[in-house]
């Protein structure tokens, strides 16, 4: 087991948050282009300190109804969906520019609200949020359908009948309910909302109760950029009340969820009452597979990042490390050693890599997976550095567990925290069986210098996205691969928010 100093976390700059960065007390709903303040207040909890730097209002039933009505009215009136593509692009580009200009504040608010390290929030989350709107603007400028010539069967009508041209046009899905996760509300919210706007939809978005601040700020940015009133509405509050009202309303045309598998099951069941289409991105238990011929330095670095970026609170986290047995100890020990050097501390400290998990309840859940695995003899500790003194119980050290027993809870279930399960394999067949051996199928990674093996293994991996000799993709706004089991089959990117209309035009009577 690796150890680190316990002299306490590094000191923070004098001012964690500038006084004017939290611009509302409390944070309200955004409905029909206006801010609404009717509900009961709940605190915003900073997971680094336990402090309450702000509060937000839980949407009332009347406010949720008003948000749905505003979205429905805006879509049916066509103020956004019928707006020319270049004009839509101007609005989305203006939003992207504001996000970039306000990067420091938005990153700090995201770190305060979620525990995400502020340096990562700025270099990744805010960057990807702005890029999402730039990408969506480009789609608005270039979107088009397709055209093909068609005809009737030659024996059906005299002379073969008329000649037809068939146009297939992408149309907006309609009014979208967007249910967002707490691990990256600004980035994920921007990617989903930008795609829906590029498609021409109107939206009612609900952030999770543990992370509301940056989505409200995003709504304000889009309003200031010129988005018509009612096109984006934001309501805050629990899934059991606010979320349930949204997913059961018959005026909703599409429900989009990024979240956990159990929530996905519930949303599917609720949406079935109205036959509302559902787009899901759910959990993951992604394998990182390392063959003996791989560049081991590259593999170790990527495996460490895959497991511990954002404290492992990532749907595509590489939470299973599968290593060929001849190099198993070398690779797993090196990953554990690298993880032990990661700076742990306040999410708002610029040097922090490992911040707190979202709340104490979730941190206890993550620790429970580790304790049960060790108590049952399902794994052994390879690396688990001591936490610095003075940190709250929301912190969990980056933990590498080795020789994990196949089929055990730790190997099969999504932990969603800084815990890596390592397992050896003998050959390609065993590696593939392990990699495909869970109910998840969001993402997979393979490290090898053998190009034929890379393609062969990628083809056989049963997942929506495969990485070869890397893990995270540098640009996620075109839509990642979707899961194959837990989340069903669905489109990605802007396509997820469109439906196809065919228009047949007679061009010659025959």
N, C-alpha and C positions, 0 to 999 in steps of 0.2 A: 504494500500500500504506500502510495506517495504522500508526503506531508508538505504543507506550506506553512509560512509564518502565521502565527496567531496574534500578532501585535495589533490587530484591528485594521479595519478598512482604511484606505488612503483618505486624507482629508479632502473635503469638497471645497470648491470655490465658495467664497462668502455667500453668494446669492444663487440658490439652486434654480429658482424661477424668477424671472423679472416680474415686477408687480403688474405690469399691463399685459402679460401674456395670457392670463385667464380673463377673458373679456366679458364674461357674463357670470352673474351670481343670482340665481342658479342658471344652469343651462336649460334652454326651453325646447319645445317642439318647433319644427319648421313646417307650416301648413299653408298651402296656397300662396306662397311667397311672403308670409308673415310669421313672426315668432309668437308662440302661444304659451301662456304661463299659468294654466289652470290647475295642474295636478299637484300632488303632494311631493315634498322635497325628500331626496335621498342623498347621502354623502357620496362624493367621489373619493375613493380610498387610494392613497399612494402606497403601493406594495413595498417600496423601499423603506419607508419610514413609519407606515401606519397612520400618517397624518391625513387630514381631510381638507385639502387645498381648495375644494369647490364642492358644489352640489348640483344635482340635476332634478328635473321634475318628471314624475311618472305620468305618462299620457293617460288622460281619462278616456272612458268609453266614447264620450262625445267627441273628443279630439281625434281619436282613431277613425271614427266615422267620418269626420270632416276631412281627414287626410286622404282616405279612400275616395271620397266624393271629389276632392280637388284633383286627384290624379285622373279619375275617370272623366271629369269634365274637360281637363286640359287635353287628354288624348282624343276624346271624341271631337273637340273643337278643332284640333289639328294645328295648334299654334307652333308646336315643335316638330311633330312628325311630318308636316307638309312644308316646313321651312326649307329653302334651298340648301343643298349640301354645303356650299362654300360659306354660307352664313352660319350654319351650325358649327362648321370648323372654326370660325372666328371666335365663337363663344368658348369652345373647348380649348382652343389655343390660349385664350385669355386666362382660363382657369389654370392651365399648365404653367403659364408665366407667373401667376400669383403664388402658386405652390412653391416654385423654385425661389422666388424672391423672399418668401416667408419660411424658408427651410429650417432655419435655426429654431424658431418658435414652435413650428409644428413638430419637429423632432423631439423637442423638450417635452411638449405636452403628451406625445405618444409614449415617451419613456416614463413620465410621471404616472400615466394612467394604466400602463400595462406591465411595467417592469422591464421593458425592452431596453437594452443598452443604448444610450443616446447616440453614440458614435455610429452604431449599426443602423439606428433609426434614420439618421441623416444620410448616410452613404447608400443605404439600400431602400428603406421604406419610402422616404420622401422622394428619392430619385424615381423609384418605380411608380409612385403615385402621379408625379408630373408626367412621366413618360406614358402612362396609361391614357391621359387626355390628349397628348400629342399624337399618339397612335390612333385614337378614336377620331381625331380631327382629320388625319390622313384618310381614314376609311370613309368619312363623310364626303371628302373631295373626290374619291375614286370609286365609290360603290356603283355597281352595275349588275344587271341581270344577264341572262344568256338567251340566245335566239337560235332556233333551229327550224328547218323546213320539215313539214309533216304532211301526210296525205291519208286518205281513206284506203282501205283494202281495195285492190284493183277490180275485183269481181263484185264489190258491194253496190257500186253506183255505175250507171252508163258512162263510159269514157274515163272511169276512175274517179269521177267526182272532182270537186274543187281542190285547188292547191291551198294549203294553209301555212301560215307562219305561227309558231308557238313561242311566246315569250314567257320566260320564267323569272319572276321578279321577287326579290326579297322584301317582305313587309315587316314592320315592327310587330312583335308578339302582342303588344297592347299595354295594359296596366300590369306592372311587375311589382310583386312584393319581394324585397331583397333583405334576407336575414343574414347578418354578418357575424364573423367570429371575433373573439377577444384577443387573439394572438397577434393580429396585425390589422386593426380596423381601418387605418388610413390607407395602407397599400391595397389590401383586399377590397375595401370599399371603393377606392378609386378605380381599380380594375373592373369591378362588376358594374359600377354606375356608369363609367365611361363607355363600356361596351353597350350597355342598355341604351344610353343616350345616342350613341352612334347608330344604333338600329332604329331609333325614332320612338322609343318607348317613353311612357310616363311611369314614375316610380314612387313607391312608398318603401322607404328603407328603415330598418330597425337594427341599431347596433346592440351588442350584448350589454347587460346591466353592469358588467365590470369594466367597460371601456366605451364611454359615450362621447368624450370631449372632442376628439379630432373629427368625428363624422359630422357633428354639428358645425364645426369650423369649416369643413369641406362644403357643407350646404350653403353656408354664408358666402364662401368664395364663388360658388357657381351662380348664386343669385346676383352677386355684384358683377359677375362676368356677362350677365345678360340673359341667363336662362329664364324663359317665361314662367310666370307664377303657376304653381300647381304641377309642374313637370317633375320636380323632385320634392318630395315631402319626407320629413324625418320624424319618427315617433320613438320615444324612449320608454323602456319599461320591461317587465318580465315576459318571458315567453308564454307562461301559463295564462296570462291575461291579455296583454297587448299582442303578443305573437299569435295567440289562438284566435283572436278577433280578426286578424289579418288573413290567416290561412284558411279560414272557413267562410269568408265573404264571397258570394257568387259574382261580384263585379270584378274580381281579380282574374286576369288572363294567364298569368304565369307566376309560379313561386320559385324563387332561386334561394337555395340554402348553401352556405359554406359552414360546416359544423360537424358535430359528432354523429356517429352511426345511429345511436338510439334516437336522437332528435330527427334524423332523416326518416326513420321508420314512422315516427309519429306524424311528420309532415305529409308523407305519402298517404297515410291512412286518412288524415283530415282532408287532404286535397281530393281524395277519391269521391267524397260526397258530392262535389260539384264538377267532377271530371276535369279539374284544373291541372294543366301540365305542370310538371315539377322538374327543375334542373338542380342537381345535387353535386357538390364536391364534399366528400366526407373524410373519414380517417385514413390513416396509412400505417404500415409497419414495414417500411421500405428496406429491402436488403441491399447491402454494399458487398459485392462479391469480389474477392481478391485472389487471383491465380498466381502461382509461383513465378510465372514469367513476367509479371507486372513490374512497372517502375515503382518500387516500394516506397521511395520518398514521396512521390506524388500520391500514392494510394493512402499512406498514413496521414498526410496533410488533409486530403479530401475527406477521409473517413472521420477524422476528428471534427472538421467543420460540419460535415453532414449530421453528426450526432448532437453537436452542442451549440450551433448557431441558435440564437434566440432561446437559449436554455432548453433546446429540444422541443419547444412548443411550436412545432412546424408540421403541417400535414405531410410534407414530403421529406421529413427528417429521415436520415439513414440510421434507423434505430436498431438494425440488425447487421452485425459485421460477420460475414462468412468468409473464412480464410482457409486456403489449401493447407493441409496439415504440415507439410514440410517447412512452411514459413509461419505457421500459426503463432507461436510464442513470440517470435521476432516482431511481427506486425502488431499484435494486440498489446504487447508491452510498450511499443513505441507510441501507439495511440494513447494509452493511459498516461505515459510520461508527458506527451504534448498537452493533454487535457489538464494535467496538474499544474501547468504554468499559466493557465488562463486567469487573468485578473478578475477577482470576485469583489463586488461591492455595490454601492448605490448606483442605480440605473442612470442617474444624471451626472455621474462622474465621467469625464471624457475618456479615461483609461479603462473603464469597466468593460469586460466581455461577458461575464456571467452575472446577471442581475437577479432580482427576485422572481419567483413565479407569480402568477396573477393574483393569488390570494392564499391564505393559510390552508383553506379547505383543499385546494388543489395540491399544494405542497405536501400535505398529509397523505393525499391519495398516491402521489408519486413515491413517497417514502414507503408506503405500504407495499407496493410492488417489490421493492428491494428487500424489505424485511421478510416477506413471505417466501421469496425465492431462496434467500439464505437459510431461513429456518427449515425449509423443506429439503435442503440439499440440492436444489435445482441449479445452483450457480455458485461461483466463488468470486471473491473480490480481487480484481487485478489492480484497480486504482480508484481511490476515493480520497481526494485531498481534504484536509481539515478546513473548515470554514473559518475565516477571520473572526475574531471576537467582536461582539457588539452587533451582529447582524440579527435580523428578525427571523422568525420561524418560516417565513415565506421563501427563504433561501434553501436550495438543495445543491450540494456539491456535484460537479461533473463526475459521474460514476461509471466505471467500466467493469462489467461482470463477465467472467469467462466460463468456458466449458458449460454453457447453458444447456439444460436438458431439452431435447427435442419434444415438442408437444406441451411443455409446461406453460403456465399462465404468462410468465415473463416473455417467452418466445412468441406467444400467440396474440397477446393483447396490446393495444396502443397505450403506452404509458404517458406520452405527451409531456415529457420532462427530460432532464439531462441524464438519461440512463441508457447505456449502450449494452446490448446483449451480443456477446461474441461466441461463435461456434466454429469448429473445424469441419472441413470436408475432405474427402479423399480424391474425388475425381469430378469431372464435369457433370455427370449424371446425378451424383449426390448433391452437388451445389445447386443444380436446377430444382431438384426435389425440395430442398430446404427453402430456396428462394420463393417458390410457388406454393409453399406449404402453409399459408395463412389465408384467412378469408378476405384479406385486403389485396388491393392491386392497383395502387395509385402510381407507384414509381419504383424503379429499380436501377441499380448501377453495377457495372462490371469493369474491373481493371485487368487488362491483359495486353501484351504486345502482339498477340496472334490475331491478325485482322479477320481471318476466317472464323476463329472462335468467337470474336466479338460480335460478328453478324449472326452467327449461328445461335449464340446465347441470347442476343437481343430478340431474335425471332421467337425463341422458345419461352422467354419470360412472359408471364401472363399478367401484364400491367399496361397502363395507358401511356407511360413515358419511360424511355430507357436512356440512361446516360452511359457513355463509354469513356473511361479514363477521366471523368470529371463527375460532379454531382449536381450542383445547382446550375440552371440555365441562366445566362446573363440577361435575357429579355423575356419576361413571362406574359407580355401583354397580348400576344397573339393567341393565347389559350394553351394551357398545359394539357397533357394527356389526361383523360378522365379515368376514374377507377373502373374496374371491370366487375367487381362483385358487390361490395357493400353499397355502392352508389348507383348501380345500374348503368345504362348507356345513354350518353347525352352529348350534345354538341359543345364546342368550346368557343371562347372569345365572343365576338359580335354575333356569330351564327347562333349562339345559344338564345339570343333574344329576337330572333327572326322566324318567320314562317314563309313558306313559298306559295306564291299565287301564280297560276298558269293562265295566260290570256291567249286565246286562239283567234287568229285573224285570217279571214278568207282573202286571198290576194288574186285569185283567178277562179272564175266560175266553172272551169272545166268543160 
